[in-house]
């Protein structure tokens, strides 16, 4: 992977991608009025590739552990909660240098931990979260979900929970083949078979400008929404 993502090859791949690949994606795209909920930065990469405005607060941040599942399963509750700055995040032994926030679960749900790794301050993260939250497209045909299994072993109960997430347009990325009849929303990203779950699927996978997530035809997936944008 490092071979295709070092300082020189990254610049070559980036040039090829934005000169030849992403223009074709944009030309094929018919549905632009969308929002993507995502557990990490993959959604932001996809939207950037397509030139779509960030209409979701979950862009440019990631959820700790399985907090994203709770967020989606109890979305109507959590999306109404204000962000609370967390100066002592519970993310293993890693010391964070970026803002971390909490969505309070109250008496009924868990507190969720949100990591805003692309922001320099909590106020900046809060401002972006609130502005993008206001732009959410909650139409079932134009709301999309991306989940990547990172740092996790295969777990059938977890897979079933992912398949049952209450968003119609969803894709679940894993690092091994799955039973598509049992898990129709799953997609096998090749190249991480020896990992504990997926690695960084936004990295380049060769010398031709393709990222690992390009194995999935996300343009066709987005175009399936019934309400077409301009």
Secondary structure, 3 states (H helix, E strand, C coil): CHHHHCHHHHHHHHHHHHHHHHHHHHHHCCCCCCEEEECCCHHHHHHHHHCCCCCCCCCCCEECCCHHHHHHHCHHHHCCCCEEECCCCCCCCCCCCCEEEEECCCCCCCCEEEEECCCCCHHHHHHHHHHHHHCCCCCCCCEEEEEECECCCCCHHHHHHHHCCCCCEEEEEECCCCCCCCCCCEEECCCCCCCCEECCCCCECCCCCCEHHHHCCHHHHHHCCCCCCC
